[in-house]
């Protein structure tokens, strides 16, 4: 579900929506401005099949790149502005379109918001992460479904892939971890594009999180993301990044 400014045109695109059709990211200082929904795009985003019939070769505008990557930060503190159920559903409906191996989609998301859920999480957190997790509007437990392959017959009908994973626990575990990690990253990118801020964390005891939230053993935690509208006063100075020459090879 995309958000557009109330003053923008409401006619949906004549072809399948793509990056060039989406509205420019909203200004971080206008989060409380008036926005309305684009019904046609909402319907498409929430559907199980989302086909486009036009290529989208143009790069995204600079503002979109800045909001998603260049100016985005890892947030340790958030304002008290709540993240609504509607926003969380919108977030998933956008992030779900990120590709996974064989369309396996092993990630499962627990949006922990209640005091009771946060208390269960806090005892599993590393000391430096407990307070900010309790204070964040939402903490997303990014987990993987160990039986993700049960959905393959309907999600990837092109190949009978379920037996491949059902009979090979090591392959299933590796596939679930790798692709749920991808999906967690898609969720963060989608969150930033919707005007939210993120604080991903791996400083926690996975055994305690699994015991508290996934006692039956089918889902397993991968990592956590604090989510909300960021308070920049809690940010550390931004760290550098490796150069292309340090991190990449042209082979």
Phi and psi restraints in degrees (value plus and minus 20) as a CYANA .aco file:
   2 UNK   PHI    -112.2   -72.2
   2 UNK   PSI     132.7   172.7
   3 UNK   PHI    -128.7   -88.7
   3 UNK   PSI     116.5   156.5
   4 UNK   PHI    -150.0  -110.0
   4 UNK   PSI     135.9   175.9
   5 UNK   PHI     -86.7   -46.7
   5 UNK   PSI     126.2   166.2
   6 UNK   PHI     -80.9   -40.9
   6 UNK   PSI     -43.6    -3.6
   7 UNK   PHI    -108.8   -68.8
   7 UNK   PSI     -23.1    16.9
   8 UNK   PHI    -101.9   -61.9
   8 UNK   PSI     140.8   180.8
   9 UNK   PHI     -84.1   -44.1
   9 UNK   PSI     126.9   166.9
  10 UNK   PHI    -125.9   -85.9
  10 UNK   PSI     -17.0    23.0
  11 UNK   PHI     -93.0   -53.0
  11 UNK   PSI     108.8   148.8
  12 UNK   PHI     -91.2   -51.2
  12 UNK   PSI     141.5   181.5
  13 UNK   PHI     -86.2   -46.2
  13 UNK   PSI     133.8   173.8
  14 UNK   PHI    -100.8   -60.8
  14 UNK   PSI     -38.2     1.8
  15 UNK   PHI    -136.3   -96.3
  15 UNK   PSI     158.0   198.0
  16 UNK   PHI     -77.0   -37.0
  16 UNK   PSI     118.1   158.1
  17 UNK   PHI     -86.6   -46.6
  17 UNK   PSI     123.0   163.0
  18 UNK   PHI    -162.0  -122.0
  18 UNK   PSI    -194.7  -154.7
  19 UNK   PHI     -76.2   -36.2
  19 UNK   PSI     -60.1   -20.1
  20 UNK   PHI     -87.1   -47.1
  20 UNK   PSI     -41.6    -1.6
  21 UNK   PHI    -104.5   -64.5
  21 UNK   PSI     -41.3    -1.3
  22 UNK   PHI     -94.2   -54.2
  22 UNK   PSI     128.6   168.6
  23 UNK   PHI     -87.9   -47.9
  23 UNK   PSI     136.1   176.1
  24 UNK   PHI     -82.3   -42.3
  24 UNK   PSI     126.5   166.5
  25 UNK   PHI     -76.5   -36.5
  25 UNK   PSI     123.8   163.8
  26 UNK   PHI     -95.0   -55.0
  26 UNK   PSI     127.7   167.7
  27 UNK   PHI     -83.5   -43.5
  27 UNK   PSI     117.3   157.3
  28 UNK   PHI     -82.8   -42.8
  28 UNK   PSI     -41.5    -1.5
  29 UNK   PHI    -112.6   -72.6
  29 UNK   PSI     -16.6    23.4
  30 UNK   PHI    -140.6  -100.6
  30 UNK   PSI       9.9    49.9
  31 UNK   PHI     -83.7   -43.7
  31 UNK   PSI     -47.7    -7.7
  32 UNK   PHI    -112.9   -72.9
  32 UNK   PSI      -9.7    30.3
  33 UNK   PHI     -89.6   -49.6
  33 UNK   PSI     158.2   198.2
  34 UNK   PHI    -110.1   -70.1
  34 UNK   PSI      97.9   137.9
  35 UNK   PHI    -147.1  -107.1
  35 UNK   PSI     127.1   167.1
  36 UNK   PHI    -150.2  -110.2
  36 UNK   PSI     149.2   189.2
  37 UNK   PHI    -112.4   -72.4
  37 UNK   PSI     136.2   176.2
  38 UNK   PHI    -122.3   -82.3
  38 UNK   PSI      75.6   115.6
  39 UNK   PHI     -75.5   -35.5
  39 UNK   PSI     -61.9   -21.9
  40 UNK   PHI     -82.6   -42.6
  40 UNK   PSI     -61.7   -21.7
  41 UNK   PHI     -91.7   -51.7
  41 UNK   PSI     -55.5   -15.5
  42 UNK   PHI     -77.1   -37.1
  42 UNK   PSI     -66.9   -26.9
  43 UNK   PHI     -81.3   -41.3
  43 UNK   PSI     -62.8   -22.8
  44 UNK   PHI     -85.5   -45.5
  44 UNK   PSI     -64.5   -24.5
  45 UNK   PHI     -83.4   -43.4
  45 UNK   PSI     -52.5   -12.5
  46 UNK   PHI    -106.5   -66.5
  46 UNK   PSI     -26.9    13.1
  47 UNK   PHI     -96.9   -56.9
  47 UNK   PSI     145.0   185.0
  48 UNK   PHI    -105.3   -65.3
  48 UNK   PSI     -38.5     1.5
  49 UNK   PHI    -148.8  -108.8
  49 UNK   PSI     112.2   152.2
  50 UNK   PHI    -152.7  -112.7
  50 UNK   PSI      75.8   115.8
  51 UNK   PHI    -121.5   -81.5
  51 UNK   PSI     120.8   160.8
  52 UNK   PHI    -139.0   -99.0
  52 UNK   PSI     130.3   170.3
  53 UNK   PHI    -142.7  -102.7
  53 UNK   PSI      -2.5    37.5
  54 UNK   PHI    -160.2  -120.2
  54 UNK   PSI     116.1   156.1
  55 UNK   PHI     -90.3   -50.3
  55 UNK   PSI     137.7   177.7
  56 UNK   PHI    -149.3  -109.3
  56 UNK   PSI      52.4    92.4
  57 UNK   PHI     -99.2   -59.2
  57 UNK   PSI     -35.7     4.3
  58 UNK   PHI     -93.6   -53.6
  58 UNK   PSI     117.0   157.0
  59 UNK   PHI     -82.2   -42.2
  59 UNK   PSI     134.1   174.1
  60 UNK   PHI     -88.0   -48.0
  60 UNK   PSI     134.2   174.2
  61 UNK   PHI     -85.5   -45.5
  61 UNK   PSI     139.6   179.6
  62 UNK   PHI     -76.8   -36.8
  62 UNK   PSI     -57.8   -17.8
  63 UNK   PHI     -80.8   -40.8
  63 UNK   PSI     -57.0   -17.0
  64 UNK   PHI     -88.8   -48.8
  64 UNK   PSI     -61.2   -21.2
  65 UNK   PHI     -86.0   -46.0
  65 UNK   PSI     -58.2   -18.2
  66 UNK   PHI     -85.6   -45.6
  66 UNK   PSI     -64.7   -24.7
  67 UNK   PHI     -87.7   -47.7
  67 UNK   PSI     -54.9   -14.9
  68 UNK   PHI    -104.4   -64.4
  68 UNK   PSI     -56.5   -16.5
  69 UNK   PHI    -151.9  -111.9
  69 UNK   PSI     -78.4   -38.4
  70 UNK   PHI     -85.9   -45.9
  70 UNK   PSI     -57.4   -17.4
  71 UNK   PHI    -126.2   -86.2
  71 UNK   PSI     -23.7    16.3
  72 UNK   PHI     -92.3   -52.3
  72 UNK   PSI     126.6   166.6
  73 UNK   PHI    -150.6  -110.6
  73 UNK   PSI     141.6   181.6
  74 UNK   PHI    -104.4   -64.4
  74 UNK   PSI     100.1   140.1
  75 UNK   PHI    -118.8   -78.8
  75 UNK   PSI     117.2   157.2
  76 UNK   PHI    -122.5   -82.5
  76 UNK   PSI     -39.6     0.4
  77 UNK   PHI    -151.7  -111.7
  77 UNK   PSI     131.4   171.4
  78 UNK   PHI    -154.0  -114.0
  78 UNK   PSI     135.6   175.6
  79 UNK   PHI     -92.8   -52.8
  79 UNK   PSI     155.3   195.3
  80 UNK   PHI    -108.4   -68.4
  80 UNK   PSI     -10.9    29.1
  81 UNK   PHI     -85.9   -45.9
  81 UNK   PSI     104.1   144.1
  82 UNK   PHI     -92.8   -52.8
  82 UNK   PSI     135.6   175.6
  83 UNK   PHI    -123.6   -83.6
  83 UNK   PSI      95.3   135.3
  84 UNK   PHI     -96.6   -56.6
  84 UNK   PSI     141.9   181.9
  85 UNK   PHI     -76.8   -36.8
  85 UNK   PSI     -60.5   -20.5
  86 UNK   PHI     -82.1   -42.1
  86 UNK   PSI     -61.4   -21.4
  87 UNK   PHI     -85.8   -45.8
  87 UNK   PSI     -60.7   -20.7
  88 UNK   PHI     -85.9   -45.9
  88 UNK   PSI     -58.5   -18.5
  89 UNK   PHI     -87.3   -47.3
  89 UNK   PSI     -61.3   -21.3
  90 UNK   PHI     -79.2   -39.2
  90 UNK   PSI     -61.6   -21.6
  91 UNK   PHI     -79.4   -39.4
  91 UNK   PSI     -68.1   -28.1
  92 UNK   PHI     -84.6   -44.6
  92 UNK   PSI     -61.8   -21.8
  93 UNK   PHI     -81.9   -41.9
  93 UNK   PSI     -47.6    -7.6
  94 UNK   PHI    -101.8   -61.8
  94 UNK   PSI     -68.0   -28.0
  95 UNK   PHI     -87.8   -47.8
  95 UNK   PSI     -46.1    -6.1
  96 UNK   PHI     -83.0   -43.0
  96 UNK   PSI     -37.8     2.2
  97 UNK   PHI    -101.8   -61.8
  97 UNK   PSI     -24.4    15.6
  98 UNK   PHI     -85.4   -45.4
  98 UNK   PSI     120.8   160.8
  99 UNK   PHI     -92.5   -52.5
  99 UNK   PSI     127.0   167.0
 100 UNK   PHI    -156.1  -116.1
 100 UNK   PSI     139.7   179.7
 101 UNK   PHI     -77.7   -37.7
 101 UNK   PSI     105.0   145.0
 102 UNK   PHI      34.0    74.0
 102 UNK   PSI       7.3    47.3
 103 UNK   PHI      32.9    72.9
 103 UNK   PSI      17.1    57.1
 104 UNK   PHI     -89.7   -49.7
 104 UNK   PSI     -52.6   -12.6
 105 UNK   PHI      26.0    66.0
 105 UNK   PSI      36.7    76.7
 106 UNK   PHI     -97.6   -57.6
 106 UNK   PSI     -32.9     7.1
 107 UNK   PHI     -89.3   -49.3
 107 UNK   PSI     122.7   162.7
 108 UNK   PHI    -149.9  -109.9
 108 UNK   PSI     124.8   164.8
 109 UNK   PHI    -144.8  -104.8
 109 UNK   PSI     105.6   145.6
 110 UNK   PHI    -128.3   -88.3
 110 UNK   PSI      98.2   138.2
 111 UNK   PHI    -114.5   -74.5
 111 UNK   PSI      74.2   114.2
 112 UNK   PHI    -103.6   -63.6
 112 UNK   PSI      98.7   138.7
 113 UNK   PHI    -150.4  -110.4
 113 UNK   PSI     -52.4   -12.4
 114 UNK   PHI     -90.2   -50.2
 114 UNK   PSI     137.5   177.5
 115 UNK   PHI     -80.6   -40.6
 115 UNK   PSI     -56.0   -16.0
 116 UNK   PHI     -86.9   -46.9
 116 UNK   PSI     -64.4   -24.4
 117 UNK   PHI     -86.2   -46.2
 117 UNK   PSI     -60.4   -20.4
 118 UNK   PHI     -85.4   -45.4
 118 UNK   PSI     -56.4   -16.4
 119 UNK   PHI     -84.5   -44.5
 119 UNK   PSI     -58.8   -18.8
 120 UNK   PHI     -85.5   -45.5
 120 UNK   PSI     -54.2   -14.2
 121 UNK   PHI     -94.0   -54.0
 121 UNK   PSI     -59.6   -19.6
 122 UNK   PHI     -78.3   -38.3
 122 UNK   PSI     -56.7   -16.7
 123 UNK   PHI     -90.2   -50.2
 123 UNK   PSI     -34.8     5.2
 124 UNK   PHI    -117.3   -77.3
 124 UNK   PSI     -27.0    13.0
 125 UNK   PHI    -104.5   -64.5
 125 UNK   PSI     129.2   169.2
 126 UNK   PHI     -82.1   -42.1
 126 UNK   PSI     131.3   171.3
 127 UNK   PHI     -71.0   -31.0
 127 UNK   PSI     -58.7   -18.7
 128 UNK   PHI     -94.6   -54.6
 128 UNK   PSI     -30.8     9.2
 129 UNK   PHI    -129.1   -89.1
 129 UNK   PSI     -31.6     8.4
 130 UNK   PHI     -86.8   -46.8
 130 UNK   PSI     -70.3   -30.3
 131 UNK   PHI     -83.9   -43.9
 131 UNK   PSI     -63.2   -23.2
 132 UNK   PHI     -92.0   -52.0
 132 UNK   PSI     -46.1    -6.1
 133 UNK   PHI     -91.2   -51.2
 133 UNK   PSI     -61.5   -21.5
 134 UNK   PHI     -82.9   -42.9
 134 UNK   PSI     -54.4   -14.4
 135 UNK   PHI    -104.7   -64.7
 135 UNK   PSI     -43.2    -3.2
 136 UNK   PHI     -86.6   -46.6
 136 UNK   PSI     122.9   162.9
 137 UNK   PHI     -77.4   -37.4
 137 UNK   PSI     -58.7   -18.7
 138 UNK   PHI    -161.9  -121.9
 138 UNK   PSI     120.0   160.0
 139 UNK   PHI    -139.4   -99.4
 139 UNK   PSI     101.0   141.0
 140 UNK   PHI    -111.4   -71.4
 140 UNK   PSI     101.5   141.5
 141 UNK   PHI    -108.9   -68.9
 141 UNK   PSI      88.0   128.0
 142 UNK   PHI    -106.5   -66.5
 142 UNK   PSI      92.5   132.5
 143 UNK   PHI    -139.9   -99.9
 143 UNK   PSI     152.4   192.4
 144 UNK   PHI    -145.5  -105.5
 144 UNK   PSI     124.2   164.2
 145 UNK   PHI    -109.9   -69.9
 145 UNK   PSI      96.0   136.0
 146 UNK   PHI     -86.5   -46.5
 146 UNK   PSI     -36.6     3.4
 147 UNK   PHI    -135.0   -95.0
 147 UNK   PSI      19.7    59.7
 148 UNK   PHI     -75.0   -35.0
 148 UNK   PSI     -49.5    -9.5
 149 UNK   PHI     -88.2   -48.2
 149 UNK   PSI     -33.4     6.6
 150 UNK   PHI     -82.7   -42.7
 150 UNK   PSI     -43.8    -3.8
 151 UNK   PHI    -112.4   -72.4
 151 UNK   PSI     -25.3    14.7
 152 UNK   PHI     -82.8   -42.8
 152 UNK   PSI     -57.5   -17.5
 153 UNK   PHI     -76.3   -36.3
 153 UNK   PSI     -53.2   -13.2
 154 UNK   PHI    -114.7   -74.7
 154 UNK   PSI     -49.8    -9.8
 155 UNK   PHI    -108.2   -68.2
 155 UNK   PSI     -42.4    -2.4
 156 UNK   PHI    -160.9  -120.9
 156 UNK   PSI      46.8    86.8
 157 UNK   PHI     -91.0   -51.0
 157 UNK   PSI     -30.3     9.7
 158 UNK   PHI     -83.6   -43.6
 158 UNK   PSI     -49.0    -9.0
 159 UNK   PHI    -157.2  -117.2
 159 UNK   PSI     122.7   162.7
 160 UNK   PHI    -100.5   -60.5
 160 UNK   PSI      60.6   100.6
 161 UNK   PHI    -113.0   -73.0
 161 UNK   PSI     -35.2     4.8
 162 UNK   PHI     -76.3   -36.3
 162 UNK   PSI     -66.8   -26.8
 163 UNK   PHI     -80.4   -40.4
 163 UNK   PSI     -49.2    -9.2
 164 UNK   PHI     -79.0   -39.0
 164 UNK   PSI     -59.6   -19.6
 165 UNK   PHI    -112.0   -72.0
 165 UNK   PSI     -54.6   -14.6
 166 UNK   PHI     -82.3   -42.3
 166 UNK   PSI     -51.1   -11.1
 167 UNK   PHI    -119.6   -79.6
 167 UNK   PSI     -11.5    28.5
 168 UNK   PHI    -163.0  -123.0
 168 UNK   PSI      70.1   110.1
 169 UNK   PHI     -81.9   -41.9
 169 UNK   PSI     -57.7   -17.7
 170 UNK   PHI     -84.7   -44.7
 170 UNK   PSI     -63.0   -23.0
 171 UNK   PHI     -85.5   -45.5
 171 UNK   PSI     -61.7   -21.7
 172 UNK   PHI     -83.2   -43.2
 172 UNK   PSI     -63.3   -23.3
 173 UNK   PHI     -84.7   -44.7
 173 UNK   PSI     -64.0   -24.0
 174 UNK   PHI     -84.3   -44.3
 174 UNK   PSI     -63.1   -23.1
 175 UNK   PHI     -85.0   -45.0
 175 UNK   PSI     -61.2   -21.2
 176 UNK   PHI     -84.7   -44.7
 176 UNK   PSI     -64.0   -24.0
 177 UNK   PHI     -86.0   -46.0
 177 UNK   PSI     -68.0   -28.0
 178 UNK   PHI     -82.1   -42.1
 178 UNK   PSI     -66.3   -26.3
 179 UNK   PHI    -101.7   -61.7
 179 UNK   PSI     -48.9    -8.9
 180 UNK   PHI     -89.6   -49.6
 180 UNK   PSI     -49.9    -9.9
 181 UNK   PHI     -84.9   -44.9
 181 UNK   PSI     -64.1   -24.1
 182 UNK   PHI     -76.6   -36.6
 182 UNK   PSI     -67.3   -27.3
 183 UNK   PHI     -86.2   -46.2
 183 UNK   PSI     -53.0   -13.0
 184 UNK   PHI     -85.0   -45.0
 184 UNK   PSI     -57.7   -17.7
 185 UNK   PHI     -87.6   -47.6
 185 UNK   PSI     -60.3   -20.3
 186 UNK   PHI     -79.0   -39.0
 186 UNK   PSI     -59.4   -19.4
 187 UNK   PHI     -82.5   -42.5
 187 UNK   PSI     -61.1   -21.1
 188 UNK   PHI     -86.7   -46.7
 188 UNK   PSI     -61.3   -21.3
 189 UNK   PHI     -83.3   -43.3
 189 UNK   PSI     -64.5   -24.5
 190 UNK   PHI     -82.2   -42.2
 190 UNK   PSI     -60.5   -20.5
 191 UNK   PHI     -80.4   -40.4
 191 UNK   PSI     -65.8   -25.8
 192 UNK   PHI     -83.1   -43.1
 192 UNK   PSI     -58.3   -18.3
 193 UNK   PHI     -87.8   -47.8
 193 UNK   PSI     -44.3    -4.3
 194 UNK   PHI    -111.4   -71.4
 194 UNK   PSI     -14.9    25.1
 195 UNK   PHI      71.5   111.5
 195 UNK   PSI     -12.6    27.4
 196 UNK   PHI    -110.7   -70.7
 196 UNK   PSI     146.3   186.3
 197 UNK   PHI    -141.8  -101.8
 197 UNK   PSI     136.1   176.1
 198 UNK   PHI    -149.6  -109.6
 198 UNK   PSI     131.6   171.6
 199 UNK   PHI    -157.2  -117.2
 199 UNK   PSI      62.7   102.7
 200 UNK   PHI     -88.3   -48.3
 200 UNK   PSI     127.4   167.4
 201 UNK   PHI    -163.4  -123.4
 201 UNK   PSI     122.6   162.6
 202 UNK   PHI    -143.3  -103.3
 202 UNK   PSI     -13.2    26.8
 203 UNK   PHI    -107.4   -67.4
 203 UNK   PSI      61.1   101.1
 204 UNK   PHI    -180.1  -140.1
 204 UNK   PSI     147.5   187.5
 205 UNK   PHI    -114.3   -74.3
 205 UNK   PSI      86.4   126.4
 206 UNK   PHI     -82.7   -42.7
 206 UNK   PSI     -52.9   -12.9
 207 UNK   PHI     -81.6   -41.6
 207 UNK   PSI     -60.2   -20.2
 208 UNK   PHI     -90.9   -50.9
 208 UNK   PSI     -58.7   -18.7
 209 UNK   PHI     -85.1   -45.1
 209 UNK   PSI     -64.5   -24.5
 210 UNK   PHI     -82.3   -42.3
 210 UNK   PSI     -61.5   -21.5
 211 UNK   PHI     -84.9   -44.9
 211 UNK   PSI     -56.5   -16.5
 212 UNK   PHI     -98.3   -58.3
 212 UNK   PSI     -52.1   -12.1
 213 UNK   PHI    -137.8   -97.8
 213 UNK   PSI     -45.3    -5.3
 214 UNK   PHI    -150.8  -110.8
 214 UNK   PSI      37.7    77.7
 215 UNK   PHI     -83.7   -43.7
 215 UNK   PSI     -46.0    -6.0
 216 UNK   PHI     -97.9   -57.9
 216 UNK   PSI     -29.6    10.4
 217 UNK   PHI      66.0   106.0
 217 UNK   PSI     -23.4    16.6
 218 UNK   PHI     -95.5   -55.5
 218 UNK   PSI     -64.9   -24.9
 219 UNK   PHI    -113.7   -73.7
 219 UNK   PSI     126.3   166.3
 220 UNK   PHI    -154.5  -114.5
 220 UNK   PSI     115.1   155.1
 221 UNK   PHI     -86.1   -46.1
 221 UNK   PSI     122.9   162.9
 222 UNK   PHI    -127.9   -87.9
 222 UNK   PSI     -84.8   -44.8
 223 UNK   PHI    -172.5  -132.5
 223 UNK   PSI     157.1   197.1
 224 UNK   PHI    -141.8  -101.8
 224 UNK   PSI     131.8   171.8
 225 UNK   PHI    -155.7  -115.7
 225 UNK   PSI      97.6   137.6
 226 UNK   PHI     -96.8   -56.8
 226 UNK   PSI     118.9   158.9
 227 UNK   PHI    -157.6  -117.6
 227 UNK   PSI     118.6   158.6
 228 UNK   PHI     148.8   188.8
 228 UNK   PSI    -176.1  -136.1
 229 UNK   PHI    -126.2   -86.2
 229 UNK   PSI      92.0   132.0
 230 UNK   PHI     -88.6   -48.6
 230 UNK   PSI     126.8   166.8
 231 UNK   PHI    -127.6   -87.6
 231 UNK   PSI      86.5   126.5
 232 UNK   PHI     -87.4   -47.4
 232 UNK   PSI     -32.7     7.3
 233 UNK   PHI     -86.3   -46.3
 233 UNK   PSI     -38.0     2.0
 234 UNK   PHI    -113.3   -73.3
 234 UNK   PSI     -16.5    23.5
 235 UNK   PHI    -100.0   -60.0
 235 UNK   PSI     125.4   165.4
 236 UNK   PHI    -103.2   -63.2
 236 UNK   PSI     141.8   181.8
 237 UNK   PHI     -75.9   -35.9
 237 UNK   PSI     120.6   160.6
 238 UNK   PHI     -88.1   -48.1
 238 UNK   PSI     111.6   151.6
 239 UNK   PHI     -97.8   -57.8
 239 UNK   PSI     139.5   179.5
 240 UNK   PHI     -95.0   -55.0
 240 UNK   PSI     155.5   195.5
 241 UNK   PHI    -147.2  -107.2
 241 UNK   PSI     132.3   172.3
 242 UNK   PHI     -82.1   -42.1
 242 UNK   PSI     126.4   166.4
 243 UNK   PHI     -94.4   -54.4
 243 UNK   PSI     145.0   185.0
 244 UNK   PHI     -75.8   -35.8
 244 UNK   PSI     -62.4   -22.4
 245 UNK   PHI     -85.2   -45.2
 245 UNK   PSI     -50.8   -10.8
 246 UNK   PHI     -98.5   -58.5
 246 UNK   PSI     -50.6   -10.6
 247 UNK   PHI    -132.1   -92.1
 247 UNK   PSI     -29.6    10.4
 248 UNK   PHI    -155.1  -115.1
 248 UNK   PSI     134.2   174.2
 249 UNK   PHI    -152.7  -112.7
 249 UNK   PSI     112.6   152.6
 250 UNK   PHI    -112.4   -72.4
 250 UNK   PSI      89.6   129.6
